[in-house]
Amino acid sequence: MKRGVNKAKTNEDLSEFSLQLILHSGNARSFAMEAIFLSKQGKSSDTQEKLMEAEHEFVAAHEIQTALIQQEVNGEKFEIPMFLIHAQDHLMTSMTTKDLAMEIVKLHEKDGDAFMNLSYGI
């Protein structure tokens, strides 16, 4: 189990994990969008900071997602609520937004190499 992520034992736990996924995904998407706007203004260091903040939010979301997957792999079955599926959708669209933001930032920066090494921390 990842640091700071408890096991899901009840439907309430799954709801809490879903809320956390939505929270971290939404934050990451917002930081990625802020990075685009900052890059358009030529604020390179602020842009990089926002992309790193997005990265940290993705790591937090990924830890929750991984913990749930590990539980299932270890034989702990639970009914998947629609809310968790919705949270997963948020995570995936936010990841796409960040990927696109990185490409847009590269278009706005003279030297996009500083952003090439960012990953999802996975």
C-alpha positions in Angstrom: 0.0 0.0 0.0 1.3 3.5 -0.9 2.2 6.0 1.8 -0.8 7.7 3.4 -3.4 5.6 1.5 -5.5 3.3 3.6 -7.3 0.2 2.3 -10.9 0.6 1.1 -13.0 -1.5 3.4 -16.5 0.0 2.9 -18.5 1.9 0.3 -17.8 5.0 2.3 -14.1 4.4 1.9 -14.5 4.1 -1.9 -16.5 7.3 -1.9 -13.7 9.1 0.0 -11.1 7.7 -2.4 -13.3 8.9 -5.3 -13.5 12.4 -3.8 -9.7 12.5 -3.4 -9.2 11.4 -7.0 -11.5 14.1 -8.2 -9.8 16.7 -5.9 -6.2 15.9 -7.0 -7.2 15.5 -10.7 -9.0 18.8 -10.7 -6.1 20.5 -9.0 -3.7 19.0 -11.5 -5.8 20.1 -14.5 -6.1 23.6 -13.1 -2.3 23.9 -12.6 -1.8 22.7 -16.2 -4.2 25.3 -17.5 -2.5 28.0 -15.5 0.9 26.9 -17.0 -0.5 27.5 -20.5 -1.7 31.0 -19.6 1.6 31.8 -17.9 3.6 30.5 -20.9 1.6 32.7 -23.2 2.7 35.6 -21.0 6.4 34.5 -21.3 6.6 33.7 -17.6 8.9 30.6 -17.9 9.7 30.0 -14.3 6.1 30.4 -13.2 5.1 28.1 -16.0 7.5 25.4 -14.8 6.3 25.8 -11.2 2.7 25.2 -12.2 3.6 22.1 -14.2 5.5 20.8 -11.2 2.5 21.5 -9.0 0.3 19.5 -11.5 2.8 16.7 -11.3 2.6 16.6 -7.5 -1.2 16.3 -7.7 -0.9 13.5 -10.2 1.4 11.6 -7.9 -1.1 11.9 -5.1 -4.0 10.7 -7.3 -1.9 7.9 -8.7 -1.1 6.6 -5.2 -4.8 6.3 -4.5 -5.5 4.6 -7.8 -2.6 2.2 -7.3 -3.7 1.3 -3.8 -7.2 0.4 -5.1 -5.7 -1.7 -7.9 -3.4 -3.5 -5.5 -6.3 -4.4 -3.3 -8.1 -6.0 -6.1 -5.0 -7.8 -7.4 -4.5 -9.2 -3.9 -8.0 -10.7 -4.0 -10.0 -8.1 -2.1 -13.1 -7.6 -4.2 -15.6 -4.8 -3.9 -18.4 -3.4 -6.0 -17.2 -0.5 -8.1 -19.5 2.5 -7.5 -20.4 4.8 -10.4 -18.7 7.6 -8.4 -15.3 5.9 -8.6 -15.8 5.5 -12.4 -16.5 9.2 -12.6 -13.4 10.0 -10.5 -11.3 7.8 -12.9 -12.7 9.8 -15.8 -11.6 13.0 -14.1 -8.1 11.6 -13.7 -7.7 10.5 -17.3 -9.0 13.8 -18.8 -6.7 15.7 -16.4 -3.7 13.6 -17.6 -4.6 14.5 -21.2 -4.9 18.1 -20.3 -1.5 18.1 -18.7 0.1 16.3 -21.7 -1.5 18.9 -24.0 -0.4 21.8 -21.7 3.2 20.6 -21.9 3.0 20.6 -25.7 1.5 24.1 -25.8 4.1 25.4 -23.3 6.8 24.1 -25.6 5.3 26.1 -28.4 5.4 29.2 -26.3 9.0 28.6 -25.0 12.1 29.1 -27.1 13.7 26.1 -25.4 11.1 23.4 -24.4 13.8 21.0 -23.1 13.2 22.1 -19.5 9.8 20.6 -19.7 10.7 17.4 -21.6 11.7 15.5 -18.4 8.5 15.9 -16.6 6.6 12.6 -16.2 3.8 11.4 -14.0 6.1 10.2 -11.3 5.3 6.6 -12.1 
